[in-house]
């Protein structure tokens, strides 16, 4: 089996050496070159033809964002960004993912990270998964502009297509809740879905996107600026409101508890599940305990199987419509594939049809 050829791009010689040492420890990976800035990276890309690039966000001459834009337009290759945990670093990372980066790694100590060994295994794992990503989707036209939102009247004319079509059953529930789980490739997928939801949607929307602390806030701010619905990073005690999207903050599991007449968000830091906090399984399992609520569970692009066990719990405990993203549009067809394998998924849809499908039921 041929090795994954990696080009490392970072303005720090120390970081280039450290990343190279980490990656070459894995027998599946071969580091074929390094570059000090984006301009040099573009030259090396043409010469060396790597399978994956690790790309620092903040560099002189040509920064990571500008380099990424050129890479995806001229010679599309899966890219894993290396980012600082500053507010600006988080905002740039969210932009990088919109521009086509597969995923990102945070530098634990800022721009010159002396303890990058803390994320060594994560770096290796993400480079390996990046090599398998659907590069045709990543290199397609970036989604920078606000999507056209259909009116609720248009949506009201739609009829459900799945076996969950009993209209009397749908009318039985006065309360509805939408839960979305995503991982690798998720921010782009979420933009396709969230920006198509009208502010009049008759349900709150909960989102778990695998991301560390600091980055989920930037994701929420960006999506809020592009959407008709209100998008916010979830806070402990938030009362769920229709027309609002709540994104689980990095480092916290998102759960829901009924207090009096209201369903409220509770954030907690119990152990990681499937290597993640927040985890989709935790959110799904919590929502499964809500009574007299129609639940719409959505699992989109991502590596691993987070969300599958939670979906099983939801199906055991009440009326649930499950939607999975198709292989055709998934950047990484891991989480949707695992969910579909349970045979509990009602509809499999391309990402650009998921919002429309949600709105058939709420």
Buried (B, 14 or more C-beta within 10 A) or exposed (E): EEBBBBBBBBBBEEBBEBBBEBBEEBEEBBBBBBBBBBBBBBEBBEEBEBBBBBBBBBBEEBBBBBBBBBBBEEBBBBBBBBBBBBEEBBBBBBBBBBBBBBBBBBBBEEBEBEEBEEBBEBBBBBBBBBBBBBBEBBBBEBBEEEBEBBEBEEBEEEEBEBEBEEEEEBEEBEBBBBBBBBBBBBBBBBBBBBBBBBEEBBBBBBBBBBBBBBBBBBBBBBBBEBBBBBBBBBEEEBEBEBBBBBBBBBBBBBBBEEEEEEBBBBBEEEEEBBEBBBBBBBBBBBBBBBEEBBBBBBBBBBBBBBBBBBBBBBBEBBBBBBBBBBBEBBBBBBBBBBBBEBEBBBBBBBBEBBBBBBBBBB
